[in-house]
Amino acid sequence: MVQQMDLDGQVAIVTGAGSGIGLGAAAAFRARGATVLAADLDPTAAAELDGVVGIEADVRSDADMAGVADAAADLGPVGVVMANAGVAAGGRVENVPIEEWQRLLDINVLGVVRTIQPHLPAMRARGAGHLIVTGSSAGLFTDPTGGNAAYATTKAALLGFARNLATQVDGDGLAVHYLAPRLTDTPFPVSAVAWGRSGARAMSDRSVDGADTVEQVIDALLVGMVQGRFLISLTDDTEDQLAAFARSGQP
């Protein structure tokens, strides 16, 4: 049973809320009383949920994210900010063009900073709230195939960002959470591209058999929020695996 939280009277902001984990989070926060501001390049699906306000926004745009902050201020006090928008790309280090590295860094890393930064002063002043960074198991563990370098790098960078953010708001009443899903059955993994020596190809044929469901990810997120956990990982034996990595001294 998922532990409950009361978000009545608060605003929850979710980026990448048009589908997948973001859409599931928007619905879950709304079910717990929040007015939800769902930001996405296409927020249509989220906006169809009762009590959810859709806003078209690109996390690469300073102006768009300032607009999200302004819209949130009109709705009420912000209690949850979930920086969830992201993109994926596969490929070995030498095969992924610099422009693609820059795109992933701009969306997956700087997009998270743009999402959270405008809300920090007011949330710190209130002394309450949750800041959620959607990372990945790829940010915790090395891909043994070596074929996911750019994406994994951005998610590892987010782990560092979230750790530093948690340190900075320590004592301010804010909880920071790094959500680390495994492969999840959403449009996300099949919408990516894989870069090889001959260029990019679609990964639309990638199977998601055996993947976690969005519901499993959201259940883990809600439990972790109630418990005040920083690392919310869906990987079995995460602590043992990380400890083994630290002992080995190997990637």
C-alpha positions in Angstrom: 0.0 0.0 0.0 1.4 3.4 -1.0 1.8 5.8 1.9 -0.3 8.9 1.6 0.6 12.6 1.6 -1.5 15.6 1.7 -0.8 18.2 -1.0 -4.1 20.1 -0.5 -3.7 23.8 -1.2 -0.3 23.4 -2.8 0.9 23.5 -6.4 2.9 20.7 -7.9 4.9 21.4 -11.0 5.9 18.5 -13.3 7.9 18.9 -16.5 7.8 16.3 -19.2 4.2 15.7 -18.0 2.8 14.9 -21.4 3.3 11.1 -21.1 5.0 8.4 -19.1 6.4 9.0 -15.7 5.6 12.7 -15.8 2.0 12.1 -16.7 1.7 9.5 -13.9 3.2 11.9 -11.4 0.8 14.6 -12.4 -2.2 12.3 -11.8 -0.8 11.1 -8.5 -0.1 14.6 -7.2 -3.6 15.7 -8.2 -5.1 12.7 -6.5 -3.4 13.9 -3.3 -5.0 17.3 -3.4 -2.4 19.4 -5.4 -3.2 21.8 -8.2 -0.9 20.5 -10.8 0.9 22.6 -13.4 1.9 20.2 -16.2 4.6 21.5 -18.5 5.5 19.8 -21.7 6.1 20.4 -25.4 2.7 18.8 -25.8 0.7 19.0 -22.5 -2.6 17.8 -24.1 -2.9 14.5 -22.2 -2.1 16.0 -18.8 -4.4 18.9 -19.4 -7.3 16.5 -19.8 -7.0 15.5 -16.2 -9.3 17.3 -13.8 -7.4 19.8 -11.7 -4.3 19.8 -13.9 -3.3 22.9 -15.8 -1.3 22.2 -18.9 1.3 24.6 -20.2 3.4 24.3 -23.3 7.0 24.8 -22.4 10.5 23.8 -23.5 13.0 23.3 -20.7 15.7 24.6 -23.1 14.1 28.0 -22.9 14.8 30.4 -20.1 11.7 32.4 -21.1 9.5 29.3 -21.1 10.6 28.2 -17.7 10.2 31.7 -16.3 6.7 31.5 -17.7 6.1 28.3 -15.8 7.2 30.0 -12.6 4.9 32.9 -13.2 1.9 30.6 -13.9 2.6 28.6 -10.8 2.7 31.8 -8.7 -0.8 32.6 -9.9 -2.1 29.2 -8.7 -0.7 29.2 -5.1 2.3 28.1 -3.0 4.5 25.6 -4.7 5.0 22.4 -2.7 6.4 20.1 -5.3 8.7 20.7 -8.3 9.5 17.6 -10.3 12.1 18.2 -13.0 11.3 15.2 -15.1 11.7 16.3 -18.8 14.4 14.4 -20.6 15.6 12.8 -23.8 17.6 9.7 -24.6 20.2 8.8 -27.2 22.4 5.7 -27.5 25.8 5.3 -29.0 29.5 5.0 -28.1 31.4 8.1 -27.1 33.1 8.4 -30.5 29.9 8.0 -32.5 27.7 10.5 -30.8 28.2 14.0 -32.4 29.1 16.9 -30.2 25.8 18.6 -31.2 23.9 15.6 -29.8 25.9 15.7 -26.6 25.0 19.4 -26.3 21.3 18.7 -26.9 21.2 16.1 -24.2 23.1 18.3 -21.7 20.8 21.2 -22.5 17.6 19.3 -21.9 18.6 16.7 -19.3 20.9 18.8 -17.1 20.4 22.5 -17.7 16.7 21.9 -18.2 16.5 20.5 -14.7 18.4 23.6 -13.4 16.0 25.9 -15.3 13.1 24.1 -13.8 14.1 24.2 -10.2 16.1 27.4 -9.9 13.1 29.9 -10.1 11.3 28.3 -7.3 14.0 28.0 -4.7 13.7 31.4 -3.0 10.0 31.1 -2.3 10.2 27.4 -1.2 13.0 28.2 1.1 11.1 31.1 2.6 8.1 28.8 3.2 10.4 26.2 4.7 8.6 23.2 3.1 8.4 21.3 -0.2 9.8 18.6 -2.4 12.3 18.9 -5.2 12.4 15.9 -7.4 15.1 15.2 -10.0 14.2 12.4 -12.4 17.5 10.6 -12.9 18.0 7.0 -13.9 19.7 3.8 -12.9 22.1 4.7 -15.7 23.2 7.5 -13.4 24.2 5.0 -10.7 25.6 2.0 -12.6 27.8 1.7 -15.7 26.1 0.3 -18.8 28.2 -2.9 -19.5 27.6 -2.5 -23.2 29.2 0.9 -23.3 26.5 2.1 -25.7 24.7 4.6 -23.6 27.4 7.1 -22.9 25.8 10.5 -23.5 22.5 9.7 -21.7 24.2 8.0 -18.8 26.6 11.0 -18.4 23.7 13.4 -18.1 22.0 11.3 -15.5 25.2 10.9 -13.5 25.5 14.7 -13.7 22.0 15.0 -12.3 23.0 12.9 -9.3 25.8 15.3 -8.6 23.4 18.3 -9.0 20.8 16.7 -6.7 23.4 15.9 -4.0 24.7 19.5 -4.1 21.2 20.9 -4.0 20.3 18.7 -1.0 23.3 20.0 0.8 22.5 23.6 0.0 18.9 23.4 1.2 19.7 21.3 4.3 18.0 23.0 7.2 15.5 24.9 5.1 12.8 22.3 5.4 13.0 21.1 1.8 13.4 17.5 0.7 15.4 16.7 -2.4 14.8 13.3 -4.1 16.8 11.7 -6.9 14.4 9.3 -8.6 16.3 6.5 -10.4 14.0 4.3 -12.5 15.1 1.3 -14.4 13.8 0.7 -18.0 10.2 1.7 -17.8 7.3 0.9 -20.1 6.8 4.3 -21.6 7.2 6.0 -25.0 10.6 7.3 -23.8 12.9 4.3 -24.5 11.4 3.6 -27.9 11.6 7.3 -29.0 15.3 7.5 -28.7 17.9 7.3 -31.5 21.1 5.2 -31.5 24.2 6.7 -33.0 26.6 4.4 -34.9 29.4 4.8 -37.3 27.0 5.5 -40.2 24.9 8.0 -38.2 21.6 7.9 -36.3 18.9 5.3 -36.5 15.5 5.1 -34.7 15.2 2.7 -31.7 11.5 2.3 -32.2 11.9 -1.5 -32.4 13.4 -1.7 -28.9 11.5 -4.1 -26.7 10.2 -3.0 -23.3 9.4 -6.5 -22.2 10.1 -7.0 -18.5 10.2 -3.2 -17.9 8.8 -1.6 -14.8 5.4 0.0 -15.2 4.7 3.7 -14.6 2.6 2.7 -11.7 5.5 1.0 -10.0 7.8 4.0 -10.5 5.2 6.4 -9.1 4.5 4.1 -6.1 8.2 4.1 -5.3 8.4 7.9 -5.7 5.5 8.5 -3.3 6.8 6.2 -0.7 10.2 7.8 -1.0 8.7 11.3 -0.6 6.8 10.3 2.5 9.9 8.7 4.0 12.1 11.7 3.0 14.6 9.6 1.1 17.1 11.2 -1.2 17.8 8.2 -3.4 14.7 6.5 -4.7 16.0 3.6 -6.7 14.0 0.8 -8.3 17.0 -1.4 -8.8 17.2 -4.4 -6.5 19.9 -4.3 -3.9 21.0 -0.8 -4.9 23.0 -0.2 -1.7 24.9 -3.5 -2.0 25.7 -2.9 -5.7 27.0 0.6 -4.9 29.0 -0.7 -2.0 30.5 -3.4 -4.2 31.4 -0.8 -6.8 33.1 1.4 -4.2 35.2 -1.6 -3.0 36.2 -2.7 -6.4 37.6 0.6 -7.6 36.6 -0.4 -11.1 33.9 1.2 -13.4 
